[in-house]
Each structure stands twice: as structure tokens, then as C-alpha cells.
């Protein structure tokens, strides 16, 4: 399957419908970014945990990430940092 990225909006399409949007955490590379050097994402790598290495997030990924973010915020507010 060929995927298309609409650069103006960051949306990812398969030709007929929207599948998701470019992952902001890894800048669409699919690799974990630890720093940006001269405007280019770099780092030791590893699979991006937000998009699971795809480079874009599907609605299911967004839902999972939102739940993880809410849990982390709740733990931080409760002082239960583990």
C-alpha cells in the first residue's frame, strides 16, 4: 500500500481516505528523537513509542497516547511518580 503525506496539514492518506497524521514526536521518521541538530531530528534511535515506528499516528494510536498521557498527569498530580 502506498501512503501519501500532505505536507501542508501533516495528514497521511492511502489515496482515497485519511489514515492518520504525521507523528510530531519523531517528526515522521519512526525513530525516537533525542535532539534536533541544525533543524534535523537526530538521536540514538529506537522505535518511536508514540507511533510504534510507522512515522504517523492512526486514530487508535492517538487514543492510546491520550490515555497514557492522562495516566501520567494523574500520577504526577497525586505525587505518585514511579
Order of alpha helices (4+ residues) and beta strands (2+ residues): beta-beta-beta-beta-beta-beta-alpha
